[in-house]
Amino acid sequence: MKQYTVQLGIDDGNPVTIHSPLLVVCNSQYTGREMRISPQSVVDDGYFELLYAEEISAMELLKLFITLPSQAHLKHPENPASKSQAR
């Protein structure tokens, strides 16, 4: 699976580099109709949630998608989540 290198300027402006096939920026809990990908997101708190899985295989990524209903994807060691101030 192709890994993309992305540099993000987060909050304090120091760039963060991630290597991932997937980056999701959320300001609400749901993506699509019923996929609760970011349960900690609040629409009006002024923050975005960044979800990504660094250097993950296609099989591990598939396993993450399968765990979305139980929200176990948030506990996966390769899936850090961070909160950033909207600017």
C-alpha positions in Angstrom: 0.0 0.0 0.0 1.3 3.4 -0.9 2.4 5.5 2.0 2.2 9.3 1.7 4.5 11.7 3.4 2.6 14.7 4.8 3.9 17.7 6.7 1.3 19.3 8.9 1.7 22.6 10.8 -0.2 22.0 14.0 -1.0 24.6 16.7 2.4 26.0 17.6 3.5 26.0 13.9 6.2 23.4 14.3 5.7 21.0 11.3 4.9 17.4 12.1 5.8 14.8 9.4 3.7 11.6 9.1 4.0 8.7 6.7 0.6 7.2 6.2 -1.9 5.9 3.5 -4.7 7.6 5.5 -5.3 11.0 7.1 -8.7 12.0 8.4 -9.4 15.5 9.6 -12.7 15.6 11.6 -14.7 18.3 13.3 -17.7 16.0 13.9 -18.0 12.4 15.3 -19.4 10.8 12.1 -18.0 10.3 8.6 -20.5 9.2 6.0 -23.8 8.1 7.3 -23.1 6.0 10.4 -19.4 5.6 10.6 -18.4 7.1 14.0 -14.8 7.6 13.3 -14.0 10.3 15.9 -16.3 10.1 19.0 -14.3 12.7 20.9 -15.0 15.4 18.2 -17.2 18.3 19.0 -18.5 20.4 16.2 -18.3 23.8 17.9 -15.2 23.5 20.1 -12.9 25.2 17.6 -10.7 22.1 17.2 -10.1 19.5 14.5 -9.3 15.9 15.3 -6.5 14.4 13.2 -6.6 10.6 12.8 -4.0 8.7 10.9 -2.2 5.4 10.8 1.6 5.6 10.3 3.4 3.1 8.1 0.5 0.6 8.2 0.0 -2.4 6.0 -3.1 -2.9 3.8 -4.2 -5.8 6.1 -3.8 -3.7 9.3 -5.7 -0.8 7.6 -8.5 -3.3 6.7 -8.6 -4.5 10.4 -8.9 -0.8 11.5 -11.9 -0.3 9.3 -13.6 -3.4 10.6 -13.2 -2.1 14.2 -14.9 1.2 13.5 -18.3 0.2 14.9 -16.7 -0.8 18.3 -14.4 2.2 18.2 -11.4 -0.1 18.8 -9.6 1.7 16.0 -8.9 4.5 18.5 -6.8 2.1 20.7 -4.6 0.8 17.8 -0.9 1.6 18.5 -0.4 2.8 15.0 -3.4 5.2 15.0 -2.4 8.3 17.0 -5.1 10.9 17.4 -4.4 14.5 18.1 -6.5 17.6 18.6 -5.6 20.8 16.8 -6.9 24.4 17.1 -8.7 25.5 14.0 -7.2 28.6 12.4 
